[in-house]
Amino acid sequence: MQKAMQEGRLTQGIRLAEQWRAAGGTDWLITLNLAVCLSRLNTTHRSDPIALAKEALSLSQGHPTALLGSAEVANNSGHFEWALELLDSVRVDTVTDHSWQVHQLKAAALARIGRADSAHETLERWPEPKRDWRWLIAKGDALTQDNKWKEAEGYYRTILREQPGNPLANQNLALVLLSQMKWEEGWKQYEWRLSNPRQNDRGEPSPLPPWTTIRDGTVVIVGEQGIGDQIMMARYLPLLADQCGRLIFQPAARLQELMRRSLPKQVEIRHPQDPIITNNGKVVVIGSGSLPLLCQEQQGFCTQNRQMYLHADPTRVEYWKRKLLRLSSGRPCVGVGWLGGSNGADHRERQLPKKELKQLTSEQGILWVDLQYLPDDLKDLRRHRAGGCQSLMQNPGENLEDTAALIQALDAVITTRQTVAHMAGALGVPGVVLVPERREWRYAQDGKTWAWYPWIHLSHQSRRGDWDHATTQALKLLKKQEG
């Protein structure tokens, strides 16, 4: 398992560790490694990494390695205060070979709860003779959490002058370049992202094929990362369909019917597990995150024609319009998404707390409609819907075809950073996205409108964790749009 973990094969490591535990294994180090792998994978899973970390801590009787590993799990899961407690109990002299990790994890936790000055002070305690590339990565991360992308860029470039193939520095450089809207270089660097299927075992991306190869062969576009990202990048597929002999798109299973309805007929929608059969044997595989780089000469930043490109089932749209008309009594109908992300750290940053959700949906004169999708491991959050939202679906987003029709029938949406934002944007439905204080690259623009979907506005937090200003501004923007 440790070898799989070191080589970045997290899924394999998880499978091996779970098989071992199912057979009765109780070694705390394997349990800890399982927790770390699960927390790094950034996706929902039947095993709880926090519970596993606590089990490893108990079995090891607070071993320093267990403390460090559990602190990483805590950071990845959004339990930053617990991470700081764990790290404060680590004696640096007991982890001499990993003392850098104490400073790195502590700085990361501090930066993510908005204590940027304390994060940098922590990194300054890292002894200068031991400040290698990992220290530069940690500095860049702390600056990125504070939206200081230009300064972070300098640290990543310093690493790459000495280690041009460093995957993490290349990945992070891509994100800060895109956050600064340095699109041309940023898209090239974005080829280093972890989900890119065109990477070798060392994490290095292979070059995109020339257009001549694309025109002659079968092109397979693999849907990457989350549903929202796949929707965002689908805008490029109509252009690509006109340029290549055969185009296959393999989106997430929940997206397949909606994409089949929305995209040109010459785009074949296939399940990721389907075998690709071709007459000439020339198959080019490209991740959906590479489409901006591939198409930038033809369509610039995010397509010249920024129009809606998802199309809901008109019969279902009419069904929802009639239902909303009965419920609303003429009031505007506004959908709400209140939780984004796929792990605890994402949820903490991209969740509208219960109090703020209730305050938002108490606004009179609006019919509020719940649009929040919850996977199985989060279904206990249904009580979060105590605000003034109408629940018209058992679990919005489970059936994306019907969810798209409901969104299309609404007057507008207000949502945190998540799939609902991209669905509304691609359907041409106006709305507002509530953006956390840390403005990751998809939402980094300073202007009020979202560059990817100009009919969607952005409303930023004034400070980390405080949604009052963002929700107040969102309501004002919404009323302005209606007017």
Protein Blocks (a to p, Z undefined) as FASTA:
>chain_A
ZZmmmnopamlmmmmmmmmmmnopabfklmmmmmmmmmmnopacfbdfklmmmmmmmmnn
opaklmmmmmmmmmmnopamlmmmmmmmpcfklmmmlmmmmmmmmmmmmmmnopamlmmm
mmmmpcfklmcfklmmmmmmmmmmnopaklmmmmmmmmmmmmmmlmklmmmmmmmmmmno
paklmmmmmmmpmklmkbcfkopacddddfklmmmmccddddehjfklmmmmmmmmmmmm
mmpmbdcddddfklmmmmmmmmcfklccddfklccddfklpacdddfklmmmmmmmmnom
nojblcdfbdcdfklmmmmmmmmmmmnnopacddddfbecjbfklmmmmcccfklmmmmm
mpghiacddfbdcdfklmmmmmmmmpmcdcfbfbghklmmlmmmmmmmpmbdcddddfkl
mmmmmnopacdddddfblcfklmpfbfbdfklmmbccdddfbghiaklmmmmmmmmmmmm
mZZ
